[in-house]
Amino acid sequence: MTIGSTPLGGFLLVAALLFSIGLAGALTRRNAILVLIGIELMLNAANLNLIAFWRYGPHPELLTGMMFAIFSIAVAAAEAAVGLGLVISIYRHAHTTDLDAMNRMKG
Amino acid sequence: MCYPRSHRRDLRPTDEDLSVGTLGRGHPAFVGMQALERERLPMSFAFTLFAAITVAGGLAAVLLKNTVHCALALTVAFAGLALLFLDLDAQFAGFAQILVYIGAVAILVVFAILLTRGSETPKDGVFSKNWFAGLVIAAGVFAVLGWAVLASAYALPGPGGAPTATPTVTVAEIGQALISRYVLPLEIVALLLTAALIGAVIVAMDEKERAR
């Protein structure tokens, strides 16, 4: 494997960049599905951090960071399913996925 | 603590052997040497390639106008992340990433786009009214995170800082850990996935059908 010549900081920087891209997407897009895509990117950036610290940590054989990432993937899958279900439900109700047009709590 | 010989290239081997042997990791000489070594040893080609794929996919997923194109670009970002996981010797997490994200989440996003007519580009732009504030916040977050990583870079494991013996994590070991040490989180995740499945179906169900 090639990991020997890459510092841990490289992975952390890529994760930070991906997190910021996801945050920018979640904050600036108008389509609710695109906001969910941004949130998925942020979750994945966190997973990359977990795996990188697991690999560079003193005890990779304990599997702690790896398990954390696997559970995080499972929770993110549940989050995506419920989030997209909510988007579909809101679309059926308001006939739009434009977040700027959804400015009322009461349907 | 001592770097393996093969990662060292041509850095005055005799001086270094002495200094690494006698000085602690936090010693300024050791830190400076590490910085020097980082300069001489660029990141590996595979890492650069995978990182470029991931960041390019993420950028395209956020910036493209057509929503379906965004979903496809998201798939590219997920694939790049899976490659990064494999580069980090986390085979199981990498293949779980491919199965769960590329296989399920991306398809789910495409379905949601098609069910909501989200693929039509709105006439007045795809970005929100207050997009500039969002961009400033995201740039600020990246500045803080990047500063934190770079400022603490001397304390992080440098090139070759990972345990050199590749941790051979087999799927059997992961399974044994899941049913011994991590059995309670496993059960909770099982419950969560069941609840999320039922909840998503109920939330997305047609209201008229629910009344029936």
Interface residues (C-beta under 8 A of the other chain):
Chain A: M1 T2 I3 G4 S5 T6 P7 L8 G9 G10 F11 L12 L13 V14 A16 L17 L18 F19 S20 I21 G22 L23 A24 G25 A26 L27 T28 R29 R30 N31 I33 L34 L36 I37 G38 E40 L41 N44 N47 L48 I51 A52 W54 R55 Y56 P58 P60 E61 L63 M66 M67 A69 I70 F71 I73 A74 V75 A76 A77 A78 E79 A80 A81 V82 L84 G85 L86 V87 I88 S89 Y91 R92 T97 D98 L99 D100
Chain B: P4 S6 H7 R38 L41 P42 M43 S44 F45 A46 F47 A51 T54 V55 G58 L59 A61 V62 T67 C70 A71 L74 A77 F78 L81 L84 F85 D87 L88 D89 A90 F92 A93 A96 Q97 V100 Y101 A104 V105 L108 V109 F111 A112 I113 L115 T116 R117 G118 P122 G125 V126 F127 S128 K129 W131 A133 G134 L135 I137 A138 A139 V141 F142 L145 G146 V149 L150 A153 L156 P157 G158 P159 G160 G161 A162 P163 T164 T166 P167 V169 E173 I174 A177 L178 Y182 P185 V189 L192 L193 A195 A196 L197 G199 A200 V201 V203 A204 D206 E207
